[in-house]
Amino acid sequence: MSTTVDLISLLKNELKSAGVTYAMVAERLGMAESSVKRMFGRGGDMPVSRIDDICRIINLDFADLARRVADTQPLMLELTLAQEKAVVADRTLLVVAICVTSQVPAEEILATYDLTEAKLVRALTQLDRIGIIDLRPGNRYRLKVAKGFRWLPQGPVMEFFRKEVLDDYFAGGFDGESEMLMVVHGEIGRGLANSFRERLMRVGQDFSNQHLADQKLPPDQRRPYTIVIGMRSWLMAALADMQRRRPGAVLAPARPAGRR
């Protein structure tokens, strides 16, 4: 449904909840009741200015109605290529985008990173224009991407992480408090591969949910952690180079040069 249709549908419910009939609306607006019914009927046409007029009848703020409609819209599971290109084109915007996809409040972004409020507002405004968030008063925002959101596997953001983040990430010893690094190789039935992938995705989702739940803790009781979860049909070059070719067998793909 279009946004206008959603607005009309929600407004109809609000009128019903307030006990306001079409006849009462018609009287307040100086219109025929039949005209009001047509506006609210299927395929009816109602200008935004008229929606605002009806909102005032029941003391409903139009902006609040619009926000409630926005809250019911389906969330994106991934961004478009154009959206990701816009995000990586500006380093400040990328940092703020990573923060908002983790639902970090604006005041915490300011306290954590070397940003002025003006730069933060500029970045949030741009993310709103790109379509990643719905920016609200007081630098509050509603995320337009779903909890299971992921960056495009071969998109600009993941390319940035491959070039500038992964080497730094894996250079660590993974021997600090609550850290670990585990590499497991094996062969499993193709039917089970999806089952393992879904379980790994749930681990990532559990981590994201805990991050949100722990936002209520004071900063000194939280530590930043980053989980990198991956699963590929892949064989490292050291193994692939020594693998004996069996008749009719298809060798697992080795890592292409320059790629992880």
N, C-alpha and C positions, 0 to 999 in steps of 0.2 A: 504494500500500500504506500501511496505517496504520503509525505509529511502532512499536507493539508487534509487529506482524508483521515489521517490519524488524529489530527487536532480536532476535527469535527466530531469524530467518534468519542473521544475523551470528553469533549465539551457536552455532548449529549448525556453522557453518564453523570457529569457534574450537575447538570440541570435537574436530572431525575433525583439525585441525592439531595439536592436543595429544595425539592418539592416545587420547582418552577415549571409551569406548563408552557407549551408553545403559544397558547393564547395570552399568557402573561408576558411572554417575550414580545409578541406582536404588539401588544398595547404599549409597552415601554419604548419600542423602537418606532412606533407609528406606522406599522406595516400590517398587511392582511395576514391572518393566521395561515392561510393556504400558502402564502409566499414563504413564511418561516418553515412550514412543513417541507416545502420543496427544497429549501436550503439544506435541511437535515436529512433529506431522503437520499437513497442510493443514487449516485451520479449527480447529486446536487452540487451547485457551485456557490461557494461562500468566500468573499474576499477576506483577506486577513484583517482589514479594518473592521469588518462586521463581526468577526470572531472576537476582536478586542472589545467591541461594544457589548456583546453578550456576556463576556467575562465580567465587565463592570456591573452588570445587573446582579450577579451573585457574588460580588466582591472577590473575584478571582483574578489574580495577577496573570496577565498574558505570558510574561516571561516564565513564570512558574509552570504554567500549562505547557509551554514549549519544552521546558526542561524535562518534564515528566514524560512527554512524548519521546524525547531523545533517549531517555532511560530505557524505553521499551524497544528500541531499535536493535536488531541483531548485531553482535560484535564481530569484528573482523578476525579471521584466523591468521591472516598474513597481509602484508602491505603490497601495494603495486610496485613495479620497478621504478616508476617516477617518484613515488613517495620515498623509497629508500635512497634514491639518488639525491633527493633534496636533503635528507637527513645527514648523509656522509659529506655533503659539500661544505659543511660548516662544523668545525670541531666542537664549538660551544653547543651548537644545536644537537650534535650527536651525544654529548655528555648528558644534556638535559633529557633527550629522548630515552636514553638508557635508564635514567632515574625515574621518569614517569611511567615507563613500562613496568617498573618495579613498584609503582605507586608510592614513591617517596614524596612526602609533603613538601611544598615550596619552601617553607621556613627551614626545613632540614637541608634542602639542597643549598640554600644560602649559607647555612652554618657550616656545611661540609666543604664546599668548593669556593674557589676564588672568583666569585661572580658578584657583580653589583645587582641590586634589585632591578634596575633598568634593563640590564642584559638578560636577566632571567625572564622578566616580563616579555621582552622582545622574542626570546626563544619560545616561550609558552604560546605567545600569539601566533608565531609561525607554525608551531605544531598543531594549533587549532586550525589554521588556514590549510595546512596540508591534509588534515582530516584524521590525525592520530588521537587528539583529545578534544573534548568540549570544554573550553576555558570558561570559568565562572568567576563571579566577583570575589575579591580577596585572594586572587591567585590560586583558588581551588580549581580542580579540574576533574572531569570524568573521562576515564580511559575508554577509547572506542575499539580497543583490541581485546580479544577474549583471553581467558586464563591460559588456554592452550596455544596462544600465539607463538609463532616462530618467524625468524627472519628467513627470507628466501634463501634456500640452500646454496645457490650460485649467484646470489644477488650482491649488490654493492656493500651492504653492511657486513655480511659474512666474509667477503673478500678483504675488507678492512681488518677483520679479526685475524684472518689467516696471515696477512702481511705484517701486522703491527702488534698483535696480542698473543698469539699462540706460542711463539718462541719464548717470550717473556714468562708466560704462564708455566710452560713445561720446564723452564730453567730452574724452577724452585726444587727444593729437596723433598717436599711433601712429607716432612718429618716433624712438623710443628703440631701444636695442640689440635686434636681432632682432624688432622690431615691424613690423606692416604692417596696413593696412586697404584692402580692395579691394572695390569694388561693381561687379558685372558684370551688365548687362542684355542680354537677347537672347531670341530665339524659337527653340525647338528642338522636334523631334518628340516627341509624347507618350510614345512607346515608349522614348526615350532618357532621359527625365526620371528614371525610377527608377534607371537605371544611374548617373547623376550623383549621385543621392541616396546610393546605396550606397557610391560612392567617397568622398563627403564623410564618411559615417559611419565609414569605415575610417581616415580621417585622424584623426578624434576618438579612435578606438580606439587608434591608434598612439601618440597623445599620452598617453593614459591608461596604456598599457603602459610607455612610457618613464618616466613619473612613478613607477611602481612600481619599475622597475629602478634608478632613480637615488636611491631612498630610502637606499641604502647609502653614498652620498656624504655628506661632512660638510656641515652647513648652509651654511657660507660658500662652498661650491662650487655651490649651487643658488639659483635665483631663481624667484619665483612668476610664472607666466604663466597667462592665461585665454584659451581659444579659444572664440569664439562662432561656431557654424556654422549657417547658416540657408538655406533654399531655399523660396520660395513662388511660386505663380502669382499675381503681384502687379504692379501698375503704379503708380508714384508719382503723386500727385495732379497734379503739374505737367505730367506727360505725358498722363495720362488726360483732363484738362480740355481739352487741345488736340487730342485725337485725333479724326480725321475718321471718322465712322461709315460703314463700308462696308456695302452691302446684304447682309443675312444674316449679318454678322459679329457675334461676341459680344465685347464689350470686356473686357479683363482687369480684374479687380476692383481698385479703388483702395483705398488705406489708409483704414479707417474712422477717424472722428475720435477722437482720444485713444488710439489703439492703434498699435503698431508692427507 
